[in-house]
Amino acid sequence: MLTSISRTLGQLGDPKLRSILLISVLGTLALIVGLAFGAVWLIDGLGRTGIGWVDAVLPWLAGLGTFVLALLAFPGTVQILSGLFLDRVAEIVEGRHYADLPPARPQPFSETMLESVRFALVSVGLNLLVLPLYLLLPGLNLLLFYGLNGYLLGREYAELVATRRMTPEEIQRFRLANRGRLFLGGVVIAAVTTVPLLNLATPVLATAFALHEHQRLRRRPERG
């Protein structure tokens, strides 16, 4: 896994990735702003209570709520941006590190985006579902956040890159055989989504990292 991380970070200076990385950063910034405004709109929609001290505290709670809701929605919704850049990022990474690979299966753009949107809805829904646990379990809430999103992101990114070269049956066998490693990879991606500035490059970083992990796991010797 450390090799996958090193290769991912080491290629960020690749001229072929610069334009994609710039668009990714700008798109992620727009996504964060959009999530923040959406959270503000949702919280403001609750209205005021008419109780003086409660209404005085509400703006502070609204600010905290905006941050929390945007944070919970980010890991899932950023997947949509990853779907936009998947093929181009994969081609650049494979061209540098895995030149021996045959051409990947042509994947319709609509297929990738529908899968990305589906995942975003599932991810946001599950994170909102466990929101009470996030609020009621200080300390453990971080473990819960990374555990849940590690599982979701590990599985989704693994399937996202695998569909380029594997059948659905092969993907299922691959996922079951490597579920522990895919989970740890997902935790790494989930951690990236919570690091300021670094998270702006999540669509590119996560896709490249998942591709390296996919190739590493497929190429490791079988143990009999």
N, C-alpha and C positions, 0 to 999 in steps of 0.2 A: 504493500500500500504506500509506503514511503517513496518508493520509486515512482509510482503513479503521481503522487503529489509533486515530487521534484520535476518530473517531465512536464507536468501541467504548468507549473510556475515558470519553468525554464523557457517555455515557448511563448510567453506573453510578449516578448520583444520581437517576435516574428513579424516582419513587415506585412506578410499576407494576412495576419490576424488584426492588424491595427484598425482598419476601417470597421471590421465587425465588432471589435472591442469598444470602439468609440460609440457606435450605434447602440451596443448593449448597455453601456453606461448611461447614455441619454435616455434610452427606453426604460431602464430600471429606475432612474430618477423620476421620470414621468409616472411610472407605476407607483412609486412610494408616495408621491404627491397626491395621486388619484386616490390611493387607499386612505391617506390621511383626511382628505376632503370628504370621502365617503363616510369615514368614521365620525367626523364632526357632524355631518348631516344627519346621521343616524342618531347620535346622542342628542343633538339639538331638537330632533323630532319628539323627544320625550317630554319637552316642555318644562315649565316651571311648576313648583308645588304650591307657591303662595306662602310658604313658611320662610320667614326672613333668613334665619341662619342656614337653613338647608339650601336656599337659592344662592346664598353667598358662597357656599362650598362647591356648588355644582360646577362652576367654571374650572376649578382645580381638578375635580373628578373627571370633567370632560376632557381636559388635557391628558390626564393619565389614561383615560379610556381610549382616546384617539391613538396614543402610542401603542397600547396593548393590542387593540383590534388590528392596527396596521401590521404589527409584528406577527400576529397569528395568521394573517391572510397572506403575508409575503411569501413564505416557502412554497405555497401552492400556486399562487398567481404568477410567480416568476417563471414557472414551468412553461407558460404560454410563450414567453419570449424565447425560451430555450428551443421550443418547437420551430420558431422562425429561423433560427440560426443553425439548426441541427446538421443538415447536409453539408453546408459550407465549412463549419468548424471541423466536422468529422473528416472531410476530404483533406483539409490542411494538416490535421494531426496525423492521419494515416499516411499522407504523402511524405512526411518527415520521419516517422517512426516505424511504419509498417508498410513499406513499399512493396513487400512481397504479396500483399493481399490482392485478390481478384476484384474487379469492379463490384460495387455494392448493388443490391436490388433497388431499382427505381421505386421511390416511395412517393405516392401522391401527396401534395402539400395538404390537401383537405384531410387526408388520413392522419397526418401528424398533428394538425391543429385540433381536430376533433378529439383525439386522444389527450392532448394537452389541456383542452378546456374541461374534459371529463375529470381529469385528475385534479385540476384546480378546484372544481366544485366539491369533489370528495374531500380534498385536503382542508379547504376552508370550513366545510360543514363539520368535519370531525374535530377540528381545533376549537370551533365555537361550542361544540357539544361538550367538550371537556373543560371549557372555560371556568366553570365553578370549581373544578379541582385545581386549576392553575391558581385561582384566587385563595382557596382554602388550605393549600398545602405549601406554604413558603419553604423554600429550600428544595423540597421534592419536586416543585413545579418545573424546575429546570430539567431535572432528569426525565420527567414526564414529557416535556416539550421535545427534548432531543430524542427520546425513545420513540414517541409517536411519529414525529417528522422524519427521523432516521429511517424508520421502517417504510414510510410512504415514499420518501425521496429515493431511497436505495432501490426499491422495487421499480419505481416509475422510470428513473434514469437508466436502469439496467435494461428495461424493456425498450426504452426509446432508442438506445444505440443498437440493441440486439436485433430489432426488427429489420435493420438494414441488411443482415446477413443470415438470419435464422428463420425457420418456420415457427408458427405458434407452438407446435409440439416440442420443438427443440428449445424454445425459450422457456417453456414450463419446466422441462427437465433441468435446464441450466440453472434456473432460479431455485429449484428445490435442492439441487446439489450444492449450491453456494449461498444459501439464504443467510448464514451467519456473516459471511464476508460482505455480502451486499448490504446487510443491515449496518455494519460498521462503516462502509463507504457512504451510506445515507446519512449517518451521524456526522461524518466529515462535511458533507454538503450542507446539512442543517446548521452546523456551526458557522460555516461561511456566511449563511444568510443573516447571521446576527452580528457580524463584525462590520462596524461602520467603514465606509469607503470600499473595503474589499468586497462587500456584498453587492456593490454596483456592477461588478464583473461576474456575478453568479451565473448568468446564462452561458457564458463562454467557459468559465472555470469548471462548472458542474458537468457540462457536456464533455469537455476534454478529459476530465478526471474519470468520468464514467466509462469513456471509451478505452482509456488506458487500463482500467480495472477489468473491463470485459476481455480485452486481449490477454492480460496477465492470467486471468483465471482459465481461459480457454487453452492457453499454451502451457500451463503448468503440467508437469508429469503426472500421470494417473498413478494412484497408489493402490496396489492390489494386495 
